[in-house]
Amino acid sequence: MRRSLLVVAPLVLTAALGWSQGSVGQSEQRMIAEEARSGNPDAELLYGLSLLEGRYGIKPDSAQGMRWIRRAAEGGNPYAALKLGNAYAEGMGVSRDPARAVAWWKRAAQAGNVDAKFRLGEAYLDGRGVARDDAAAADWLKQAASEGSRHAQYLLGRMYHEGNAVVQDQTLARDWLSRAAAQGHTEATNLLAVVNSLIKATTLVSQASYEALLARAQKGDPHAQYELGLRYENGAAEVNRDPVKALEWLGKAADNGNLLAMHRLARIYARGELGVKKDPAKADYWRKRAAGAHTLASAE
């Protein structure tokens, strides 16, 4: 029977602090090994990490380290469950298995681990190791982002920017990207500059009358073309809904470099919206065009 965590917690904490400073001696290492063998999940995790990383004079043994981490995960340690999920995702010390990675991330996420919530949300978003589920992806990523994960904040901001798995919203995109950028996320900082420029440009044209907007669009203004495409798509602001004209203007805006139009076309062809058939090749084309445009915009 496993001993109570309250009995061994001080020893585990002392060892963890000592190991972080590289000052744990052989006697302390033996005690951690003994506690691990007694069935304490925290000690199992520490012992497994030491074997996995080959730290503090312990000979590296990734397979043995993963066995101890697995025991800790099975014993209910959320961080161990996260590490085990990561191992399955990367094929580190175990055979690569995306489905098992998701299963362990889910256990860790349900126990409150923020990094696991991010990894789980990302898996649902990409359909990696689990069926793609936009609602589940957004839910887990919002939880992780709200709890301070800069990676989740960046991904959520990008999702709102692109309208991927959520309704496109540049204001929310800017909010989440700003939070990630404040934590030093370089990609978030670069994308935030793009979003800010788009918000500034599209705010001006979105307030224009239909006649003024059409005149600007016909002269080749990509922001006006994009806004006009949206109006025809939704039947808003002085125009009747017209999917054909919506596609026409969105296409012109995208060809003229409008990032939002590129992302919108990618979604249209990926999901078969506006009366078009699903076309993965065209969706991929516009995603790649958008990715290239992002790179150029961020470098300017």
GIFEN-V929612 format. One line per field, one symbol per residue. ss: DSSP state (2 for helix, 1 for strand, 0 for the rest). phi: phi as a letter, one per 20 degrees, with the letter a starting at -180 (. if undefined). psi: psi as a letter, one per 40 degrees, with the letter a starting at -180 (. if undefined). A space follows every 10 residues. Layout:
ss->???
phi->???
psi->???
//
This chain:
ss->0000222222 2222222222 0000022222 2222222200 2222222222 2220000000 0222222222 2222000222 2222222222 0000000222 2222222222 0002222222 2222220000 0002222222 2222220002 2222222222 2200000002 2222222222 2200022222 2222222222 2222220002 2222222200 0222222222 2222000000 0022222222 2222200022 2222222222 2000000002 2222222222 2222222220
phi->.ffffffdgg fffgffffff dmdfefffff ffffffffoe gfffffffff ffemelmeff bfffffffff ffffeoefff fffffffffd mdmbffbgff gfffffffff eoffffffff fffffemdna fgbgffgfff ffffffeoff ffffffffff fememcfgbf ffgfffffff ffenffffff ffffffffff ffffffefff ffffffffen ffffffffff fffdmclmce fbgfffffff fffffenfff fffffgfgff dmelnefgbg ffffgfffff fffgffffef
psi->hiiidddedd dddddddddd efehaddddd dddddddeeh dddddddddd ddefifehhh gddddddddd ddddeehddd ddddddddde fheihhgddd dddddddddd eehddddddd dddddefhei hhgddddddd ddddddeehd dddddddddd defheihhhd dddddddddd ddeehddddd dddddddddd dddddeeiid ddddddddee hddddddddd dddefigeii hgdddddddd dddddeehdd dddddddddd efifeiihgd dddddddddd dddddddde.
//
